[in-house]
């Protein structure tokens, strides 16, 4: 698949680095530790959103606990010895290296924390390959709000119409489209039906190429 945009803005978890198995395990442990049921529908509601905003929908089910307390507890479970480590989405490292070499402007727009993001980006060549990194700390409203993608485009100095977003979750696709970007949906976390709002869907990042990269 050939793309030609001046800039590429990537979601991180599930788009560049496979982490959904870790997130699902951490959220599952949080709910079960507090004696609460958890199912696929609940876990899916967390994907692509800031953790604190997702937890705010459920904090009433955790008497005596705040969102911040629960989020800190869940983050602690991410590093449990029984949770497999993250790994690059197929084609991600190669695509990022090629785009950086060709002068395409690169950004990450993630619902995760900055420390988490910089650690994960080591799996695809390092945070230094990206001109801009927008994380949960940088916005007042997370995906599906377009604030993160708008901030990313502004920091890159490009109009959203000159950029393409890569996302793996409905909330992220909604954010990218609301910001005015074209969006490629990856079926690494959800099936294609859940990503119908994307301009096109792909199984991963292998085979993605750029036409006239860095030329504009």
C-alpha positions in Angstrom: 0.0 0.0 0.0 1.4 3.4 -1.0 0.9 6.6 1.0 2.1 10.1 0.1 1.3 12.3 3.1 3.9 14.7 4.5 3.5 13.5 8.0 2.6 10.3 9.8 1.2 10.2 13.3 1.2 6.9 15.1 -0.7 5.5 18.0 1.6 3.4 20.1 0.0 0.6 22.0 -1.2 -2.0 19.6 -0.1 0.1 16.6 3.7 0.2 16.8 4.2 -2.2 19.8 2.0 -5.1 20.8 0.9 -4.5 24.4 -2.7 -5.3 24.5 -2.0 -8.7 26.2 -0.3 -6.8 29.0 -3.1 -4.2 29.3 -5.8 -6.8 29.4 -4.0 -8.7 32.1 -3.4 -5.6 34.2 -7.0 -4.4 34.0 -8.3 -7.9 34.6 -6.2 -8.3 37.7 -7.3 -4.9 39.0 -11.0 -5.8 38.8 -10.7 -9.3 40.1 -8.5 -8.3 43.0 -11.3 -6.0 44.1 -13.9 -8.8 43.6 -15.5 -7.4 40.5 -16.4 -9.3 37.3 -14.6 -8.5 34.1 -15.4 -9.5 30.5 -14.3 -8.8 27.0 -16.7 -5.9 26.5 -15.4 -4.1 29.6 -11.8 -4.7 28.5 -12.5 -3.4 25.0 -13.9 -0.2 26.5 -10.4 0.6 27.8 -8.6 0.2 24.5 -7.2 3.4 23.0 -8.3 5.7 25.8 -6.4 7.3 28.7 -6.5 4.9 31.6 -7.7 7.4 34.1 -10.7 8.4 31.9 -11.7 4.8 31.4 -11.4 4.1 35.1 -13.6 7.2 35.9 -16.5 5.3 34.2 -16.1 2.5 36.8 -14.7 4.2 40.0 -18.1 4.0 41.7 -17.7 0.3 41.7 -14.5 0.6 43.9 -15.8 2.0 47.2 -13.1 4.0 49.1 -10.7 4.3 46.1 -9.9 7.1 43.8 -9.2 7.0 40.1 -5.5 7.8 40.7 -5.1 5.1 43.3 -6.7 2.5 41.0 -4.6 3.6 38.0 -1.4 3.3 40.0 -2.4 -0.1 41.1 -3.1 -1.2 37.5 0.2 0.2 36.2 2.0 -1.9 38.9 0.4 -5.1 37.5 1.9 -4.4 34.0 5.3 -5.5 35.3 4.1 -8.8 36.8 6.4 -11.8 36.3 3.5 -13.7 34.6 2.9 -11.1 31.9 4.8 -11.6 28.6 6.9 -8.6 27.4 5.8 -6.2 24.6 7.1 -6.8 21.1 7.0 -4.8 17.8 4.0 -5.0 15.5 5.2 -6.7 12.3 6.7 -4.1 9.9 6.7 -1.3 12.5 10.5 -0.9 13.1 11.2 -1.1 9.3 8.5 1.4 8.4 9.6 3.9 11.0 13.3 3.6 10.0 12.5 4.1 6.4 10.2 7.1 6.9 12.7 8.8 9.2 15.5 8.3 6.6 13.2 9.7 3.9 12.3 12.8 5.8 8.7 12.1 6.6 7.6 14.0 9.7 6.9 11.5 12.5 4.9 11.8 15.7 3.5 9.5 18.3 0.0 10.4 19.8 -0.6 8.0 22.6 -3.1 7.7 25.5 -0.2 6.3 27.6 2.2 8.1 30.0 5.4 9.6 28.6 7.7 7.3 30.6 5.8 4.3 29.3 5.9 5.6 25.8 9.6 6.3 25.7 10.3 2.8 27.0 8.1 1.1 24.4 9.6 3.1 21.5 12.9 1.3 22.1 11.2 -1.6 20.4 10.9 0.2 17.1 14.2 2.2 17.0 13.8 4.7 19.9 11.9 7.9 20.6 14.6 9.9 18.8 13.2 8.9 15.5 10.0 10.9 16.2 10.0 14.7 16.0 6.9 14.9 18.3 5.6 12.8 21.2 2.1 13.6 22.5 1.2 11.6 25.7 -1.5 11.5 28.3 0.2 14.3 30.3 0.0 16.7 27.3 -3.8 16.8 26.8 -6.8 17.7 28.9 -9.1 15.2 27.0 -8.0 11.9 25.6 -9.1 10.0 22.6 -11.8 10.0 21.0 -11.2 13.7 21.5 -9.1 15.0 18.7 -6.9 17.2 20.9 -3.9 14.9 20.8 -3.8 14.6 17.0 -4.4 18.4 16.6 -1.5 19.0 19.0 0.7 16.6 17.1 0.0 18.3 13.7 0.6 21.7 15.2 3.9 20.7 16.7 5.0 19.1 13.4 3.9 22.3 11.5 1.6 20.5 9.2 -2.1 20.8 8.3 -4.1 17.7 9.3 -5.0 17.3 5.6 -1.2 16.7 5.0 -1.0 13.9 7.5 -2.1 10.3 8.0 -2.8 8.6 11.3 -2.2 4.9 12.2 -4.5 3.5 14.9 -5.7 0.1 16.2 -8.8 1.2 18.2 -12.2 2.9 17.5 -11.5 5.7 20.0 -8.2 6.5 18.2 -9.7 6.4 14.7 -12.5 8.7 15.9 -10.0 11.1 17.3 -7.9 11.1 14.1 -10.9 11.6 11.8 -12.3 14.4 14.0 -8.9 16.2 13.7 -9.1 16.0 9.9 -6.5 13.3 9.2 -6.8 10.3 7.0 -6.6 7.2 9.1 -5.3 3.7 8.6 -6.8 1.1 11.0 -4.7 -1.9 12.0 -6.5 -5.1 13.0 -3.9 -5.9 15.6 -6.4 -5.4 18.5 -9.9 -5.2 17.0 -11.4 -6.9 13.9 -12.0 -4.9 10.7 -15.7 -4.3 11.5 -14.8 -2.4 14.6 -12.5 -0.2 12.6 -15.0 0.7 9.8 -14.5 4.4 10.3 -10.9 4.2 9.1 -10.1 5.1 5.5 -8.6 1.7 5.1 -7.6 -1.3 7.2 -4.5 -3.4 7.3 -3.5 -6.5 9.3 -0.1 -4.8 10.3 2.5 -2.4 9.0 4.3 -4.7 6.6 4.1 -3.6 3.0 3.4 0.0 3.7 5.4 2.3 1.5 5.6 6.1 0.8 5.5 7.8 -2.5 7.6 11.0 -2.7 8.5 10.7 1.0 9.9 14.0 2.4 9.5 15.8 -0.9 7.0 18.4 0.2 
